[in-house]
Amino acid sequence: MMTRNLCRDFEYNLARNVKQNSKAFWRYCESKMKNRSKLGDLKTADGKLTGDDETKAELLNSFFVSVFTHENTDVPVLEDKH
């Protein structure tokens, strides 16, 4: 009973303050949605759509690898002055 009252009060205050804090309102609404959108099908290099999770992961990985650059991470060796 107490939990229901707390929830009702929270939702009431959230709705009352929606104009001042719309971000909190929409965050609460999204948390209550049962339907979570997933990543849609992706096109392979040959133009076919794929729904397989493993293939999607490989496609995304190859895309991100192609976007990032490799930087020279070699640390210079300092000479000993003794």
C-alpha positions in Angstrom: 0.0 0.0 0.0 2.8 2.4 0.9 4.7 1.6 -2.3 1.6 2.3 -4.4 1.2 5.7 -2.7 4.8 6.6 -3.2 4.6 5.6 -6.9 1.4 7.6 -7.3 2.9 10.6 -5.6 6.1 10.4 -7.8 4.0 10.1 -11.0 1.8 13.0 -9.9 4.8 15.3 -9.2 6.4 14.2 -12.5 3.3 15.1 -14.5 2.9 18.4 -12.6 6.4 19.5 -13.3 6.6 18.2 -16.9 7.0 21.8 -18.3 10.0 22.5 -16.0 11.6 19.1 -16.3 10.4 17.4 -19.5 13.6 15.3 -19.7 12.7 13.4 -16.4 9.2 12.9 -17.7 10.3 11.3 -21.0 13.0 9.2 -19.3 10.3 7.8 -17.0 8.0 7.1 -19.9 10.8 5.3 -21.8 11.6 3.2 -18.8 8.0 2.0 -18.6 7.9 0.9 -22.3 8.0 -2.9 -22.7 9.2 -2.7 -26.3 12.9 -2.0 -26.6 14.0 -1.3 -30.1 16.8 -3.5 -31.4 19.3 -2.9 -34.1 17.7 -3.5 -37.5 19.0 -5.5 -40.4 22.2 -4.4 -42.0 23.4 -4.6 -45.5 26.4 -6.7 -46.3 29.1 -5.7 -48.8 27.1 -7.5 -51.6 23.9 -5.6 -50.8 22.0 -8.3 -49.0 20.2 -7.7 -45.7 21.3 -9.7 -42.7 19.4 -10.3 -39.4 22.0 -12.6 -37.9 23.5 -11.1 -34.7 27.0 -12.4 -35.3 27.1 -11.1 -38.9 25.8 -7.7 -37.7 28.5 -7.5 -35.1 31.2 -8.3 -37.7 29.8 -5.7 -40.1 29.8 -3.0 -37.3 33.3 -4.0 -36.3 34.7 -3.7 -39.8 33.0 -0.3 -40.2 34.5 1.1 -37.0 37.9 -0.4 -37.7 37.8 1.4 -41.1 36.9 4.8 -39.5 39.5 5.0 -36.8 43.1 5.7 -37.5 46.2 4.0 -36.1 48.5 6.3 -34.2 52.1 5.8 -33.5 52.2 4.7 -29.9 55.9 4.0 -29.8 57.6 5.6 -26.8 61.0 7.2 -27.6 64.0 5.7 -25.9 66.0 8.3 -23.9 69.8 8.0 -23.8 71.5 7.7 -20.5 73.7 10.8 -19.9 76.0 9.2 -17.3 
